[in-house]
Amino acid sequence: MEAEAARYVGAGLACFGMGMTALGLGNMFAQYLAGALRNPSAADGQFGRLIFGFAVTEALGIFSLLIALLLLFV
């Protein structure tokens, strides 16, 4: 019984990673937009870095979802 409760608590804690991912993505795109509006000529040079940061940040959210699902169903 305690092991099942611990699995649910662990899965819930792993879901915090998804929330942090959403906050990180929002902050990242907001900062890019602020920089692009301040200096439009440099926006094209930074777009590749934005997409790379988006991919890395989103991967962390997917990994936390995977950990939560593994704790629940395995």
C-alpha positions in Angstrom: 0.0 0.0 0.0 2.8 2.5 0.9 4.7 1.6 -2.3 1.6 2.5 -4.4 1.3 5.9 -2.6 5.0 6.5 -3.1 4.6 5.9 -6.9 1.8 8.4 -7.1 3.8 11.0 -5.1 6.8 10.4 -7.3 4.8 10.7 -10.5 3.3 14.0 -9.2 6.7 15.4 -8.4 7.9 14.4 -11.9 5.1 16.4 -13.4 6.6 19.6 -12.0 9.2 19.3 -14.8 6.4 19.8 -17.3 5.3 23.0 -15.5 8.8 24.3 -15.4 9.1 23.6 -19.1 6.1 25.7 -19.9 7.5 28.6 -17.8 10.9 28.3 -19.5 9.4 28.3 -23.0 7.3 31.3 -22.3 10.2 33.2 -20.9 12.5 32.2 -23.8 10.0 33.4 -26.5 9.3 36.6 -24.6 12.9 37.5 -24.4 13.4 36.7 -28.1 10.5 38.8 -29.1 11.8 41.7 -26.9 15.2 41.5 -28.5 13.8 41.2 -32.0 11.7 44.3 -31.5 14.7 46.2 -30.1 17.1 45.1 -32.9 15.2 43.6 -35.9 18.3 43.2 -38.0 19.8 40.7 -35.4 16.6 38.7 -35.1 17.4 36.4 -38.0 20.7 35.4 -36.6 19.2 34.5 -33.2 16.3 32.4 -34.6 18.4 29.2 -34.9 19.4 29.5 -31.2 15.8 30.1 -30.3 14.7 26.9 -32.1 17.6 24.9 -30.5 16.6 26.2 -27.0 13.0 25.3 -27.7 13.9 21.7 -28.6 16.1 21.2 -25.6 13.6 22.7 -23.2 10.7 20.7 -24.7 12.8 17.5 -24.4 13.1 18.0 -20.7 9.3 18.2 -20.4 8.9 15.0 -22.4 11.5 13.3 -20.2 9.6 14.3 -17.1 6.4 13.0 -18.6 8.2 9.7 -19.4 9.4 9.4 -15.9 5.9 10.0 -14.5 4.4 7.4 -16.8 7.2 4.9 -15.9 6.5 5.4 -12.2 2.8 4.9 -12.6 2.6 1.9 -15.0 5.9 -0.1 -14.6 
